[in-house]
Amino acid sequence: MRTWHSGIGVAALSMAAIAAGYFGGKPLLDRVEFAQAEAQVQASRQELATVEDMSTVFRHVGKVVEPSVVEIEVHKKVQTHLPSAEEDLMRRFFRDHGQDFPFDNNNNNNNDEGNREQYEIAKGSGVIMEAADGYGYILTNNHVAGDASVMDITLADGRIIKNAKVLGTDPKSDLAIVQIKADRLIPAKWGNSDELEKGDWVMAFGCPLGYIGSMTHGIVSALNRTDVAILPREGYENFIQVDAPINPGNSGGPLVNIHGEVVGINTAIATRSGMFEGIGFAIPSNQAKEVYYALKSHGKVVRGWLGIGIEDLGPENVALAKSFNFTGTSGVLVTQVFPRTPVYGTLEHGDIIVGVNGTAIESSQQLRNLVADTAPGTKLTIKFVRDGKEQTANIQVGDQPDDLTAFAGYGGQEPQGNDGATLQPSVTTKWGLSLRTLDAESAQKVGMPQLKEGALITDAAPNSVAGEAGLRAGQVITEVGNIKVHNAMEADQALSKASPADGVRLYVATANGSAYVFLQKDQ
C-alpha cells in the first residue's frame, strides 16, 4: 500500500511539472529536466556503493560521469610558409589578371615574408570539475586548450557554449583549466589515484574522432610510467598506463574508477599507426588536482626547485656508478649545478643523491616530482654520496623559473656543427673520437659561447666505442675520469691511459646541458 501511494505521488509530481512547464515556458522545463538528471546522478552514485555485477557498474558509471564530459573545439593561429618561387608565380598570375594578391589582405604579419597566418581547428575533450555562481570549470590538457584563439564547448545535453575562457595552462604537466558561463552543470567527483593498483577496472570518457559521449573500459596496465617522452624535457611525467581504448579526441577527458570518480586525465597513446594500439596514458588525478586548484587560484603553478641537472643511476649504469666509488643499487646522479640556485656551493656535479627527508631516492623523476611538490622556502635534508662517502646537507627549496631551458643549456644558439674554420690540429683517439681544442669561435658554432675550454668532438666514428655510447660532433669533453681537461691534447692523454676493457667516465657538455658518458668496450 505504501508503494502504491508512493507511485501516485511521483506521477502527480510529474504531471505537475508538465503543467508548470506548459504554463511557465521552456526555462522551467529546463530546470525540471536538470533536477531529474541531477537526481539520476545521485541515485546512481548510491547504487555504485553496493553493486557487484560489472554490467550494472558500467551502466551506472556512464550515467554518473557522462553529464560532466564535454567536447572542446579549438581554433588556433598557425603560421604557414608559402615557398618563395610559388609565391612569385602566384603574384605574377594575379597581377597579369589585374587583381591584388589575395593573401596580402589576410596576412597579419606582412613583414615576415612568406609566412601566412591561418587557423587550425582541432577537437578534444574535458571534464567539468566545479560549477558555481553561473560558471563551470573544465579540466583538460594543455595541448588541447593552450594557445587557443577561440573555443566552443559542447555539453553532454547538446548545448554549445561560445567564448570559453582559458584560466590557466601548465605545459609542464600538460594541463589547463577552461571557464564557461552556463548553468545546469553537473561536476564530476575527484578520486584518489594513489589507491589505484595494476589490474583495477577503469573507464575512459571523451569524444574520440568526434564521437561525443563515448565511453570505453579496460584495466590499469601499469603505474608511475616516466620517460614516456610525451611532455617537453622539463615536463613532469608520472602516467597511469591503461588498455582502455583511447583515440584522437579523447585527450583531456576523464579516466574514472568503478565508483565513477575521476582518477586520471586521458592524455596520450603509444602508437605506430596514429590510432589506439593497446597502450594509453593518463595523468593521475592527485597530480591533476593540485595543478587544477593552483591554476584556478593563481593562473600558474608554483613548484619547488633545487637548481641541478640530474640523471638516473640504477642497475643499468653499474659501471658508471662504480667510477664514482658508489656501491649502492640506486640513486640520482647530479650532472650539473647551476649558478645562483639553492644548491650552488653545496652540491657538485658527480654527487649521487640517495635520500630526501628520509625517503630513498631511486629515480630522477621521483626526485623531480618530490622537489616540485615542495613549497619554495621549505628546507629539505638531502643525503648524497661524494667520493664514496655519505654526506647530508640542509637545502632551502627555491622557486622554479617558468623557463628552464635557459638553465638547462648554455644559453647559446642551436649547434651548427664545426666547419673546420678553427686551425688547431685534430687529434684522433683509440676510442674513435676526433678532437680539437675548443676556442671562442668553435664554442659559438656549437651553441656554447660561455664555455671557455675543453676538447671539442669533431667526429665520432659510428661503429666505435664512442659512437655507440652516443657521443657526437659538437659536444665538448671537459673531464676524463677525475681529470679536468682544458684542450684536445690533455683529453687525448687521459683517454690513452684508460683501458677499453675497464672503461672510462667522461663529463661532456652539450648545448642542452652537461651529462656523464661511460665508455667501455664490449667484452
C-alpha positions, 0 to 999 in steps of 0.5 A: 500500500505504501508503494502504491501511494508512493507511485501516485505521488511521483506521477502527480509530481510529474504531471505537475511539472508538465503543467508548470512547464506548459504554463511557465515556458521552456526555462522551467522545463529546463530546470525540471529536466536538470533536477531529474538528471541531477537526481539520476546522478545521485541515485546512481552514485548510491547504487555504485556503493553496493553493486557487484555485477560489472554490467550494472557498474558500467551502466551506472558509471556512464550515467554518473560521469557522462553529464560532466564530459564535454567536447572542446573545439579549438581554433588556433593561429598557425603560421604557414610558409608559402615557398618563395618561387610559388609565391612569385608565380602566384603574384605574377598570375594575379597581377597579369589578371589585374587583381591584388594578391589575395593573401596580402589582405589576410596576412597579419604579419606582412613583414615576415615574408612568406609566412601566412597566418591561418587557423587550425581547428582541432577537437578534444575533450574535458571534464567539468570539475566545479560549477558555481555562481553561473560558471563551470570549470573544465579540466583538460590538457594543455595541448588541447586548450593552450594557445587557443584563439577561440573555443566552443564547448559542447555539453553532454545535453547538446548545448554549445557554449561560445567564448570559453575562457582559458584560466590557466595552462601548465605545459609542464604537466600538460594541463589547463583549466577552461571557464564557461558561463552556463548553468545546469552543470553537473561536476564530476567527483575527484578520486584518489589515484594513489589507491589505484593498483595494476589490474583495477577496472577503469573507464575512459570518457571523451569524444574520440574522432568526434564521437561525443559521449563515448565511453570505453573500459579496460584495466590499469596496465601499469603505474608511475610510467616516466620517460614516456617522452610525451611532455617537453624535457622539463615536463613532469611525467608520472602516467597511469598506463591503461588498455582502455581504448583511447583515440584522437579526441579523447585527450583531456577527458576523464579516466574514472574508477568503478565508483565513477570518480575521476582518477586520471586525465586521458592524455596520450597513446603509444602508437605506430599507426596514429590510432589506439594500439593497446597502450594509453596514458593518463595523468593521475588525478592527485597530480591533476588536482593540485595543478587544477586548484593552483591554476584556478587560484593563481593562473600558474603553478608554483613548484619547488626547485633545487637548481641541478641537472640530474640523471638516473643511476640504477642497475643499468649504469653499474659501471658508471656508478662504480667510477664514482666509488658508489656501491649502492643499487640506486640513486640520482646522479647530479650532472650539473649545478647551476649558478645562483640556485639553492644548491650552488656551493653545496652540491657538485656535479658527480654527487649521487643523491640517495635520500630526501627527508628520509625517503630513498631516492631511486629515480630522477623523476621521483626526485623531480616530482618530490622537489616540485611538490615542495613549497619554495622556502621549505628546507629539505635534508638531502643525503648524497654520496661524494667520493664514496662517502655519505654526506647530508646537507640542509637545502632551502627549496627555491622557486622554479623559473617558468623557463628552464631551458635557459638553465638547462643549456648554455644559453647559446644558439642551436649547434651548427656543427664545426666547419673546420674554420678553427686551425688547431690540429685534430687529434684522433683517439683509440676510442674513435673520437676526433678532437680539437681544442675548443676556442671562442669561435668553435664554442659559438658554432656549437651553441656554447659561447660561455664555455671557455675550454675543453676538447671539442668532438669533431667526429665520432666514428659510428661503429666505435666505442664512442659512437655507440655510447652516443657521443657526437660532433659538437659536444665538448669533453671537459673531464676524463675520469677525475681529470679536468681537461682544458684542450684536445691534447690533455683529453687525448692523454687521459683517454690513452691511459684508460683501458677499453676493457675497464672503461672510462667516465667522461663529463661532456657538455652539450648545448642542452646541458652537461651529462656523464658518458661511460665508455667501455668496450664490449667484452 
